[in-house]
Amino acid sequence: MQPSTVLALSAAGTASYSAQMLVAPETFSKVYMTDQAPTQKTKTAWRWFGHALMGSAVGAALAVKNKEVTKAVLYGQAAQWGTAPMLMAAQARSGAMKNEMAIANGAFCLGMAALTVKAAGDLK
């Protein structure tokens, strides 16, 4: 797969998580988190998290659009995707995140991390 295609997929995936948090934080929280999660009381944290992720998604999308796909951009995306499962696991262990969501989303994130690392390695 071309590195630019991988980066576009990464941008789309990041934008999807971001949109869920920004536009529908209540739904996001109900789908992903348990009733024990502190975020069930306030949605402000989800909106800020979604805001931060949107910056990452826009940066990746602009790199694709401007044909500026670099190892640095891809490794940055890999770091984002690769570290998310650790946070999900910690939240699931604490009872804040639903186990099935941590497993499914963690697997997706690890897959995206692997793709972005491979794509970075494919660049000359």
FIKOLZA-1660 file (N, C-alpha, C; in steps of 0.1 Angstrom, whole numbers, plus 5000, padded with zeros to 4 digits):
% residues 124
   i   px   py   pz ch aa at
   1 5009 4988 5000  A  M  N
   1 5000 5000 5000  A  M CA
   1 5009 5012 5000  A  M  C
   2 5005 5022 4992  A  Q  N
   2 5013 5034 4991  A  Q CA
   2 5013 5042 5004  A  Q  C
   3 5024 5048 5009  A  P  N
   3 5024 5056 5021  A  P CA
   3 5014 5067 5021  A  P  C
   4 5011 5073 5010  A  S  N
   4 5001 5084 5010  A  S CA
   4 4987 5078 5013  A  S  C
   5 4984 5066 5008  A  T  N
   5 4971 5060 5011  A  T CA
   5 4970 5056 5025  A  T  C
   6 4981 5051 5031  A  V  N
   6 4981 5048 5045  A  V CA
   6 4979 5060 5054  A  V  C
   7 4985 5071 5050  A  L  N
   7 4984 5084 5057  A  L CA
   7 4970 5089 5056  A  L  C
   8 4964 5088 5044  A  A  N
   8 4950 5092 5042  A  A CA
   8 4940 5084 5051  A  A  C
   9 4943 5071 5052  A  L  N
   9 4935 5062 5061  A  L CA
   9 4936 5066 5075  A  L  C
  10 4949 5069 5079  A  S  N
  10 4951 5074 5093  A  S CA
  10 4944 5087 5096  A  S  C
  11 4944 5096 5086  A  A  N
  11 4937 5109 5088  A  A CA
  11 4922 5106 5090  A  A  C
  12 4917 5098 5081  A  A  N
  12 4902 5095 5082  A  A CA
  12 4899 5088 5095  A  A  C
  13 4907 5078 5099  A  G  N
  13 4904 5072 5112  A  G CA
  13 4905 5081 5124  A  G  C
  14 4915 5090 5124  A  T  N
  14 4916 5099 5135  A  T CA
  14 4904 5109 5134  A  T  C
  15 4901 5114 5122  A  A  N
  15 4889 5123 5121  A  A CA
  15 4876 5117 5126  A  A  C
  16 4875 5104 5124  A  S  N
  16 4863 5097 5128  A  S CA
  16 4862 5097 5143  A  S  C
  17 4873 5093 5150  A  Y  N
  17 4872 5094 5165  A  Y CA
  17 4870 5108 5169  A  Y  C
  18 4876 5118 5163  A  S  N
  18 4875 5132 5167  A  S CA
  18 4860 5136 5165  A  S  C
  19 4854 5133 5154  A  A  N
  19 4840 5137 5152  A  A CA
  19 4831 5132 5162  A  A  C
  20 4833 5119 5165  A  Q  N
  20 4824 5113 5176  A  Q CA
  20 4825 5121 5189  A  Q  C
  21 4837 5125 5192  A  M  N
  21 4839 5132 5205  A  M CA
  21 4834 5146 5205  A  M  C
  22 4836 5153 5193  A  L  N
  22 4832 5167 5192  A  L CA
  22 4817 5168 5190  A  L  C
  23 4811 5160 5182  A  V  N
  23 4797 5162 5178  A  V CA
  23 4788 5154 5187  A  V  C
  24 4792 5143 5192  A  A  N
  24 4783 5135 5200  A  A CA
  24 4790 5129 5212  A  A  C
  25 4795 5137 5221  A  P  N
  25 4803 5132 5232  A  P CA
  25 4794 5123 5242  A  P  C
  26 4781 5126 5243  A  E  N
  26 4773 5118 5252  A  E CA
  26 4772 5104 5246  A  E  C
  27 4770 5103 5233  A  T  N
  27 4769 5090 5226  A  T CA
  27 4782 5083 5227  A  T  C
  28 4793 5090 5224  A  F  N
  28 4807 5084 5225  A  F CA
  28 4809 5078 5238  A  F  C
  29 4806 5086 5249  A  S  N
  29 4808 5081 5262  A  S CA
  29 4800 5069 5266  A  S  C
  30 4787 5068 5261  A  K  N
  30 4779 5057 5264  A  K CA
  30 4783 5044 5256  A  K  C
  31 4788 5046 5244  A  V  N
  31 4793 5035 5236  A  V CA
  31 4806 5029 5241  A  V  C
  32 4815 5037 5245  A  Y  N
  32 4829 5033 5248  A  Y CA
  32 4831 5031 5263  A  Y  C
  33 4824 5038 5271  A  M  N
  33 4828 5039 5285  A  M CA
  33 4817 5032 5294  A  M  C
  34 4821 5028 5306  A  T  N
  34 4811 5023 5316  A  T CA
  34 4805 5034 5324  A  T  C
  35 4795 5031 5332  A  D  N
  35 4789 5041 5341  A  D CA
  35 4799 5046 5351  A  D  C
  36 4809 5038 5354  A  Q  N
  36 4819 5042 5364  A  Q CA
  36 4829 5053 5359  A  Q  C
  37 4829 5056 5346  A  A  N
  37 4838 5065 5340  A  A CA
  37 4835 5079 5345  A  A  C
  38 4846 5086 5350  A  P  N
  38 4843 5100 5354  A  P CA
  38 4838 5109 5343  A  P  C
  39 4840 5105 5331  A  T  N
  39 4836 5113 5319  A  T CA
  39 4821 5112 5317  A  T  C
  40 4814 5103 5324  A  Q  N
  40 4799 5103 5323  A  Q CA
  40 4793 5115 5329  A  Q  C
  41 4800 5121 5338  A  K  N
  41 4794 5133 5344  A  K CA
  41 4796 5146 5336  A  K  C
  42 4807 5147 5328  A  T  N
  42 4809 5158 5320  A  T CA
  42 4815 5154 5307  A  T  C
  43 4810 5161 5297  A  K  N
  43 4814 5158 5283  A  K CA
  43 4825 5168 5278  A  K  C
  44 4829 5177 5286  A  T  N
  44 4839 5187 5283  A  T CA
  44 4852 5181 5279  A  T  C
  45 4856 5170 5286  A  A  N
  45 4869 5164 5283  A  A CA
  45 4869 5157 5270  A  A  C
  46 4858 5151 5266  A  W  N
  46 4857 5145 5253  A  W CA
  46 4858 5155 5242  A  W  C
  47 4852 5167 5244  A  R  N
  47 4852 5177 5233  A  R CA
  47 4867 5182 5232  A  R  C
  48 4874 5184 5243  A  W  N
  48 4888 5188 5241  A  W CA
  48 4897 5177 5235  A  W  C
  49 4894 5164 5238  A  F  N
  49 4901 5153 5232  A  F CA
  49 4898 5153 5217  A  F  C
  50 4886 5154 5214  A  G  N
  50 4882 5155 5199  A  G CA
  50 4888 5166 5192  A  G  C
  51 4889 5178 5199  A  H  N
  51 4896 5189 5193  A  H CA
  51 4911 5186 5190  A  H  C
  52 4917 5180 5199  A  A  N
  52 4932 5177 5197  A  A CA
  52 4933 5167 5186  A  A  C
  53 4925 5156 5186  A  L  N
  53 4926 5147 5175  A  L CA
  53 4923 5153 5161  A  L  C
  54 4914 5163 5161  A  M  N
  54 4911 5169 5148  A  M CA
  54 4924 5176 5142  A  M  C
  55 4932 5182 5151  A  G  N
  55 4944 5188 5147  A  G CA
  55 4954 5178 5140  A  G  C
  56 4954 5166 5146  A  S  N
  56 4963 5156 5141  A  S CA
  56 4957 5151 5127  A  S  C
  57 4944 5149 5126  A  A  N
  57 4938 5145 5114  A  A CA
  57 4940 5155 5102  A  A  C
  58 4938 5168 5106  A  V  N
  58 4940 5178 5096  A  V CA
  58 4954 5179 5091  A  V  C
  59 4964 5178 5100  A  G  N
  59 4978 5178 5096  A  G CA
  59 4981 5166 5087  A  G  C
  60 4976 5154 5090  A  A  N
  60 4979 5143 5081  A  A CA
  60 4972 5144 5068  A  A  C
  61 4960 5149 5068  A  A  N
  61 4953 5151 5055  A  A CA
  61 4960 5162 5046  A  A  C
  62 4964 5172 5052  A  L  N
  62 4972 5183 5045  A  L CA
  62 4985 5177 5039  A  L  C
  63 4991 5169 5047  A  A  N
  63 5004 5163 5042  A  A CA
  63 5001 5154 5029  A  A  C
  64 4990 5147 5029  A  V  N
  64 4986 5139 5018  A  V CA
  64 4983 5148 5006  A  V  C
  65 4974 5158 5009  A  K  N
  65 4970 5167 4998  A  K CA
  65 4981 5175 4992  A  K  C
  66 4991 5179 5000  A  N  N
  66 5002 5187 4995  A  N CA
  66 5014 5178 4990  A  N  C
  67 5012 5165 4990  A  K  N
  67 5022 5155 4986  A  K CA
  67 5035 5157 4995  A  K  C
  68 5033 5159 5007  A  E  N
  68 5044 5160 5017  A  E CA
  68 5044 5149 5027  A  E  C
  69 5041 5137 5023  A  V  N
  69 5041 5125 5031  A  V CA
  69 5056 5122 5035  A  V  C
  70 5059 5123 5047  A  T  N
  70 5073 5120 5052  A  T CA
  70 5073 5109 5063  A  T  C
  71 5085 5104 5065  A  K  N
  71 5087 5095 5076  A  K CA
  71 5082 5101 5089  A  K  C
  72 5086 5113 5092  A  A  N
  72 5082 5120 5104  A  A CA
  72 5067 5120 5106  A  A  C
  73 5060 5124 5096  A  V  N
  73 5045 5125 5097  A  V CA
  73 5040 5111 5100  A  V  C
  74 5044 5101 5093  A  L  N
  74 5039 5087 5094  A  L CA
  74 5043 5081 5108  A  L  C
  75 5055 5084 5113  A  Y  N
  75 5059 5079 5126  A  Y CA
  75 5051 5086 5137  A  Y  C
  76 5048 5099 5135  A  G  N
  76 5040 5106 5144  A  G CA
  76 5026 5100 5145  A  G  C
  77 5020 5096 5134  A  Q  N
  77 5007 5089 5134  A  Q CA
  77 5009 5076 5140  A  Q  C
  78 5020 5069 5138  A  A  N
  78 5022 5056 5144  A  A CA
  78 5022 5057 5159  A  A  C
  79 5029 5067 5164  A  A  N
  79 5030 5069 5179  A  A CA
  79 5016 5072 5184  A  A  C
  80 5008 5079 5178  A  Q  N
  80 4994 5082 5182  A  Q CA
  80 4986 5069 5183  A  Q  C
  81 4986 5061 5172  A  W  N
  81 4979 5049 5171  A  W CA
  81 4984 5038 5180  A  W  C
  82 4997 5038 5181  A  G  N
  82 5004 5027 5189  A  G CA
  82 5003 5029 5204  A  G  C
  83 5001 5041 5209  A  T  N
  83 5000 5043 5223  A  T CA
  83 4986 5043 5228  A  T  C
  84 4976 5045 5219  A  A  N
  84 4962 5045 5224  A  A CA
  84 4958 5032 5230  A  A  C
  85 4962 5020 5225  A  P  N
  85 4958 5008 5232  A  P CA
  85 4963 5007 5247  A  P  C
  86 4974 5013 5250  A  M  N
  86 4979 5013 5264  A  M CA
  86 4969 5021 5273  A  M  C
  87 4965 5032 5268  A  L  N
  87 4955 5040 5275  A  L CA
  87 4942 5033 5277  A  L  C
  88 4937 5027 5266  A  M  N
  88 4925 5019 5266  A  M CA
  88 4926 5007 5276  A  M  C
  89 4937 5000 5276  A  A  N
  89 4939 4989 5286  A  A CA
  89 4938 4994 5300  A  A  C
  90 4945 5005 5303  A  A  N
  90 4945 5011 5316  A  A CA
  90 4930 5015 5320  A  A  C
  91 4923 5021 5311  A  Q  N
  91 4909 5025 5314  A  Q CA
  91 4900 5013 5316  A  Q  C
  92 4902 5002 5308  A  A  N
  92 4894 4990 5310  A  A CA
  92 4897 4983 5323  A  A  C
  93 4910 4983 5327  A  R  N
  93 4914 4977 5340  A  R CA
  93 4908 4985 5351  A  R  C
  94 4907 4998 5350  A  S  N
  94 4901 5006 5361  A  S CA
  94 4886 5005 5361  A  S  C
  95 4880 4999 5351  A  G  N
  95 4866 4998 5351  A  G CA
  95 4859 5010 5344  A  G  C
  96 4867 5019 5338  A  A  N
  96 4861 5031 5331  A  A CA
  96 4857 5028 5317  A  A  C
  97 4865 5020 5310  A  M  N
  97 4862 5017 5296  A  M CA
  97 4856 5003 5295  A  M  C
  98 4846 5001 5286  A  K  N
  98 4841 4988 5283  A  K CA
  98 4851 4979 5277  A  K  C
  99 4853 4967 5283  A  N  N
  99 4863 4957 5278  A  N CA
  99 4862 4954 5263  A  N  C
 100 4850 4952 5258  A  E  N
 100 4849 4949 5244  A  E CA
 100 4853 4960 5235  A  E  C
 101 4851 4972 5240  A  M  N
 101 4855 4984 5232  A  M CA
 101 4870 4986 5232  A  M  C
 102 4876 4983 5244  A  A  N
 102 4890 4984 5245  A  A CA
 102 4897 4974 5236  A  A  C
 103 4892 4962 5236  A  I  N
 103 4897 4952 5227  A  I CA
 103 4896 4955 5213  A  I  C
 104 4884 4958 5208  A  A  N
 104 4881 4961 5194  A  A CA
 104 4889 4973 5189  A  A  C
 105 4888 4984 5197  A  N  N
 105 4895 4996 5193  A  N CA
 105 4910 4995 5195  A  N  C
 106 4914 4988 5205  A  G  N
 106 4929 4986 5206  A  G CA
 106 4935 4978 5195  A  G  C
 107 4927 4968 5190  A  A  N
 107 4932 4960 5179  A  A CA
 107 4933 4969 5166  A  A  C
 108 4922 4977 5164  A  F  N
 108 4922 4986 5152  A  F CA
 108 4934 4996 5153  A  F  C
 109 4936 5001 5165  A  C  N
 109 4947 5011 5167  A  C CA
 109 4961 5004 5164  A  C  C
 110 4963 4992 5169  A  L  N
 110 4975 4985 5167  A  L CA
 110 4977 4982 5152  A  L  C
 111 4967 4979 5145  A  G  N
 111 4967 4977 5131  A  G CA
 111 4972 4989 5124  A  G  C
 112 4966 5001 5127  A  M  N
 112 4969 5013 5121  A  M CA
 112 4984 5017 5124  A  M  C
 113 4988 5014 5137  A  A  N
 113 5002 5017 5140  A  A CA
 113 5011 5009 5131  A  A  C
 114 5008 4996 5130  A  A  N
 114 5017 4987 5121  A  A CA
 114 5017 4992 5107  A  A  C
 115 5005 4996 5102  A  L  N
 115 5005 5001 5088  A  L CA
 115 5013 5014 5086  A  L  C
 116 5012 5023 5096  A  T  N
 116 5019 5036 5094  A  T CA
 116 5034 5034 5096  A  T  C
 117 5039 5025 5105  A  V  N
 117 5053 5022 5106  A  V CA
 117 5058 5015 5093  A  V  C
 118 5051 5006 5088  A  K  N
 118 5055 5000 5075  A  K CA
 118 5056 5010 5064  A  K  C
 119 5046 5019 5063  A  A  N
 119 5046 5029 5053  A  A CA
 119 5058 5038 5054  A  A  C
 120 5061 5042 5067  A  A  N
 120 5073 5050 5069  A  A CA
 120 5085 5043 5064  A  A  C
 121 5086 5030 5067  A  G  N
 121 5098 5022 5062  A  G CA
 121 5099 5021 5047  A  G  C
 122 5087 5022 5041  A  D  N
 122 5087 5021 5026  A  D CA
 122 5091 5033 5019  A  D  C
 123 5091 5045 5026  A  L  N
 123 5096 5057 5021  A  L CA
 123 5111 5057 5019  A  L  C
 124 5116 5063 5009  A  K  N
 124 5131 5064 5007  A  K CA
 124 5137 5075 5015  A  K  C
% end
